[in-house]
Amino acid sequence: MKKQTVREKVIDYLIEKGLVEIESKSKKYRTFMKKNDVNAYHYFVGKKGAVRVGKCSSKSISITRKIHEHIKER
């Protein structure tokens, strides 16, 4: 069985927390947000598992360390 990448672990964690993937204009990030919440912040997941949160990727802040700590606890 192939080992799960950090990016896959982060995406699984976000989905477990109730976020859904949405269509994104960005080629750099996969974008997630809470279901049925138009005003919710977007979560951006980079190719190496970095996570950012904000209304748009250019004005977002990194929460990578916090998310990775939650993943390690599992």
C-alpha positions in Angstrom: 0.0 0.0 0.0 1.3 3.4 -1.0 2.1 5.8 1.9 -0.2 8.8 2.2 1.4 12.2 1.4 1.3 15.1 3.8 -1.1 16.9 1.3 -3.4 13.9 1.3 -3.4 13.8 5.1 -4.2 17.5 5.3 -7.1 17.2 2.8 -8.5 14.2 4.7 -8.4 16.2 7.9 -10.2 19.2 6.4 -12.9 17.0 4.9 -13.4 15.3 8.3 -13.9 18.8 9.8 -16.8 19.4 7.4 -15.1 21.4 4.6 -15.7 20.7 1.0 -13.5 21.3 -2.0 -14.6 24.2 -4.3 -13.6 25.2 -7.7 -10.5 27.4 -7.6 -8.9 29.8 -10.1 -5.6 29.0 -8.5 -3.3 26.4 -10.0 -1.1 26.6 -6.9 -3.7 25.6 -4.3 -6.6 23.3 -3.8 -9.4 25.3 -2.1 -11.8 24.3 0.6 -14.6 26.0 2.5 -17.4 25.1 5.0 -20.6 23.8 3.4 -23.4 26.3 2.7 -21.5 29.2 4.2 -20.9 31.9 1.6 -19.1 34.2 4.0 -16.7 31.5 5.3 -13.0 31.7 4.9 -11.3 29.6 2.3 -8.6 27.1 3.2 -5.9 26.8 0.6 -3.7 23.6 0.5 -0.4 23.7 -1.3 1.4 20.9 -3.1 3.6 20.1 -0.1 0.8 20.2 2.5 1.1 23.9 3.4 -2.3 25.3 4.6 -3.4 28.9 4.4 -6.7 30.5 5.5 -8.4 33.7 4.3 -10.8 35.2 1.8 -8.2 34.9 -1.1 -4.9 33.2 -1.4 -2.9 36.4 -1.7 -4.3 37.8 1.6 -4.3 34.6 3.6 -2.3 33.6 6.6 -0.4 30.3 7.2 -1.9 27.8 9.6 0.3 25.0 8.5 1.9 24.4 11.9 -1.4 24.1 13.7 -2.9 21.8 11.1 0.2 19.5 11.1 0.1 19.3 14.9 -3.5 18.0 14.7 -2.5 15.5 12.0 0.4 14.1 14.2 -2.0 13.6 17.1 -4.1 11.2 15.1 
